[in-house]
Amino acid sequence: MTVKSVCVYCGSRPGAMPAYSEAAQTLGTAIAEAGWQLVYGAGDVGLMGVVARAAQTAGGDTFGVIPVHLLEREVGKTDLTSFVVTETMHERKKVMLMNANAIVVLPGGAGSLDELFEVLTWRQLGLHDKPIVVLNTEGYWDPLLTLVDHVIAQGFADPSLASFLTVVDTPASAMAALGAAPS
């Protein structure tokens, strides 16, 4: 698979550990250095801002999508290569996914979980076959992965659900999972 555009879901806050911002910066740089486009939530705050600024600094193309009601809260980053304002959150998620060949999920909160579960559900339903890479920085997503295993063990999902997630620990491993040589 040759990835040309990567949708990154991540927090609008930096989180409690510096490792989260470091991973976002490394990933944004790596996406740009691979010649790929970054697709993300168009915010200039938290991990979103870190990943976008890193991609821009490395000369990458950036495609941001933000709903009108979050322009102020997430400080819409208007200096992107492409900046799209949507009416709703659902429209934002759809535009982001449709403009990407793959998804990488960094640490984040409820919004990142919403985005992840929507693309995971769409994958389970056969609505797309794009890779979903979970960047498990410092074990951040371990409780989520335990929950996915629990959902499967309790009979609420087929075991194939877990196979739709590629779990990695480093940005280099994420890039390798997407088909780029690790740096």
Secondary structure, 3 states (H helix, E strand, C coil): CCCCEEEEECCCCCCCCHHHHHHHHHHHHHHHHCCCEEEECCECCHHHHHHHHHHHHCCCCEEEEEEHHHCCCCCECCCCCEEEEECCHHHHHHHHHHCCCEEEECCCCHHHHHHHHHHHHHHHCCCCCCCEEEECHHHCCHHHHHHHHHHHHCCCCCCHHHHCEEEECCHHHHHHHCCCCCC
